[in-house]
Amino acid sequence: MKNNRQQQLNGAKQALCKFLSIAALSVAATASLNAQQFHEGRRASVLGRTTQYVRTHKELLLADTLVVAALSADAASSVHCQQTNPVGCIESNPFLGRHPSASATWGYSLGFSAGIVAINHALFSIAPKDPVRHIALFSSVAIAVTEIPTVRNNVQTSEARRAFLARQQR
């Protein structure tokens, strides 16, 4: 029963993440293209504005995807590790405490992701053309790369506990 409830919560979290990322893309696309078309004196459809935004902001959207995926992988692996091995898994983030709840972990991860995405969009909109705009992608790649060992450690700690329990049952 507990596993079924956990699967439902994980499914709800994934759906919320997808919804928030789609909503953020829609809002950003609408705001950017509305301003552009206002100056040109015309109004395109929502699909046309979204398509135009995606075509002109591929690098920025890639940066956003990297950040959200990396921090979501960290949150998911941390929550899984805390549930399977509460003794061996200790959160190293001082803002969350040693054993944070799943909602605290996901809330921090999504909030931090939203902040980085907002900074990337602000930088992209105020920066001159190409050279400075690449900073958003470089910083996002750096965040994603630094999360790899964290996620790997969470998974290894969780699997070590699972293997220990399997040996105990034999």
C-alpha positions as CSV (number, residue, x, y, z in Angstrom):
1,M,0.0,0.0,0.0
2,K,2.8,2.4,0.9
3,N,4.6,1.7,-2.4
4,N,1.4,2.4,-4.4
5,R,1.0,5.7,-2.5
6,Q,4.6,6.6,-3.2
7,Q,4.2,5.8,-6.9
8,Q,1.1,8.0,-7.0
9,L,3.1,10.8,-5.4
10,N,6.0,10.4,-7.8
11,G,3.6,10.5,-10.7
12,A,2.0,13.6,-9.4
13,K,5.4,15.3,-8.9
14,Q,6.4,14.4,-12.5
15,A,3.2,15.7,-13.9
16,L,3.6,18.9,-11.8
17,C,7.2,19.4,-13.2
18,K,6.0,18.9,-16.7
19,F,3.1,21.3,-16.2
20,L,5.3,24.0,-14.7
21,S,7.9,23.8,-17.4
22,I,5.2,24.0,-20.1
23,A,3.6,26.9,-18.3
24,A,6.9,28.7,-18.0
25,L,7.6,28.2,-21.7
26,S,4.2,29.5,-22.7
27,V,4.4,32.6,-20.5
28,A,7.9,33.4,-21.7
29,A,7.0,32.8,-25.4
30,T,3.9,34.9,-25.1
31,A,5.6,37.8,-23.4
32,S,8.5,38.0,-25.8
33,L,6.5,37.7,-28.9
34,N,3.7,40.0,-27.8
35,A,6.3,42.8,-27.3
36,Q,7.9,42.1,-30.7
37,Q,4.5,42.0,-32.5
38,F,3.2,45.0,-30.7
39,H,6.1,47.0,-32.2
40,E,5.4,45.6,-35.6
41,G,1.7,46.3,-35.3
42,R,0.4,42.8,-35.8
43,R,-0.8,39.9,-33.6
44,A,0.0,36.2,-34.3
45,S,-1.7,33.1,-32.9
46,V,-0.5,31.5,-29.7
47,L,0.9,28.5,-31.7
48,G,2.7,30.9,-34.1
49,R,4.2,32.9,-31.1
50,T,5.3,29.7,-29.4
51,T,6.9,28.3,-32.5
52,Q,8.7,31.5,-33.1
53,Y,10.0,31.6,-29.6
54,V,11.2,28.1,-29.7
55,R,13.0,28.8,-33.1
56,T,14.8,31.8,-31.7
57,H,15.6,30.6,-28.2
58,K,16.9,27.1,-28.7
59,E,20.1,27.6,-26.6
60,L,18.1,29.2,-23.8
61,L,15.6,26.3,-23.8
62,L,18.4,23.8,-23.7
63,A,19.9,25.6,-20.7
64,D,16.6,25.5,-18.9
65,T,16.1,21.8,-19.7
66,L,19.6,21.0,-18.4
67,V,19.0,22.8,-15.1
68,V,15.5,21.4,-14.4
69,A,16.5,17.9,-15.4
70,A,19.7,17.9,-13.3
71,L,18.1,19.3,-10.2
72,S,15.1,17.1,-10.6
73,A,17.3,14.0,-10.8
74,D,19.1,15.1,-7.6
75,A,15.8,15.6,-5.8
76,A,14.4,12.3,-7.0
77,S,17.5,10.4,-6.1
78,S,17.7,12.1,-2.7
79,V,14.1,11.3,-1.9
80,H,14.6,7.7,-3.0
81,C,17.7,7.4,-0.9
82,Q,16.1,8.9,2.2
83,Q,13.2,6.4,1.9
84,T,15.3,3.3,1.3
85,N,18.3,4.1,3.6
86,P,17.4,6.7,6.1
87,V,20.4,5.9,8.3
88,G,23.0,6.0,5.4
89,C,21.5,8.9,3.5
90,I,22.2,12.3,5.0
91,E,21.4,15.4,3.1
92,S,24.4,17.7,2.7
93,N,22.4,20.9,1.9
94,P,22.4,22.9,5.1
95,F,19.1,24.6,4.2
96,L,17.2,21.3,4.1
97,G,18.6,19.6,7.2
98,R,20.0,16.1,7.6
99,H,16.7,14.2,6.8
100,P,14.3,16.5,4.9
101,S,10.9,15.4,3.8
102,A,10.1,14.7,0.2
103,S,8.1,17.9,-0.2
104,A,10.9,20.0,1.2
105,T,13.4,18.4,-1.1
106,W,11.2,18.8,-4.2
107,G,10.2,22.3,-3.2
108,Y,13.8,23.4,-2.8
109,S,14.8,21.8,-6.1
110,L,11.9,23.3,-8.1
111,G,12.4,26.7,-6.4
112,F,16.1,26.7,-7.2
113,S,15.4,25.6,-10.8
114,A,12.9,28.4,-11.3
115,G,15.4,30.9,-9.9
116,I,18.1,29.8,-12.3
117,V,15.7,29.7,-15.2
118,A,14.6,33.2,-14.4
119,I,18.2,34.4,-14.2
120,N,19.0,32.8,-17.5
121,H,16.0,34.4,-19.2
122,A,16.9,37.8,-17.8
123,L,20.5,37.5,-18.9
124,F,19.4,36.4,-22.3
125,S,17.0,39.3,-22.7
126,I,19.3,42.1,-21.6
127,A,22.6,40.7,-23.0
128,P,24.0,41.8,-26.3
129,K,23.9,39.3,-29.1
130,D,25.9,36.0,-29.0
131,P,29.0,36.1,-26.7
132,V,27.3,37.0,-23.5
133,R,24.2,34.9,-24.2
134,H,26.3,31.8,-24.1
135,I,26.8,32.3,-20.3
136,A,23.4,30.9,-19.6
137,L,24.2,27.6,-21.4
138,F,27.7,27.4,-19.8
139,S,26.3,27.9,-16.3
140,S,23.6,25.3,-16.9
141,V,26.0,22.8,-18.2
142,A,28.2,23.4,-15.1
143,I,25.2,22.8,-12.8
144,A,24.3,19.6,-14.6
145,V,27.8,18.3,-14.5
146,T,28.2,19.0,-10.7
147,E,24.9,17.1,-10.1
148,I,26.2,13.9,-11.7
149,P,28.3,12.7,-8.7
150,T,25.6,13.6,-6.3
151,V,23.0,11.6,-8.1
152,R,25.4,8.7,-8.5
153,N,26.2,8.7,-4.8
154,N,22.5,8.8,-3.8
155,V,21.8,5.8,-6.1
156,Q,24.8,3.8,-4.8
157,T,23.9,4.4,-1.2
158,S,20.4,3.4,-1.8
159,E,21.4,0.2,-3.7
160,A,24.0,-0.7,-1.0
161,R,21.2,-0.7,1.6
162,R,19.0,-2.8,-0.7
163,A,21.8,-5.3,-1.3
164,F,22.5,-5.5,2.5
165,L,18.8,-6.2,3.2
166,A,18.8,-8.9,0.5
167,R,21.8,-10.6,2.1
168,Q,20.2,-10.5,5.5
169,Q,17.0,-12.3,4.2
170,R,19.0,-15.2,2.9
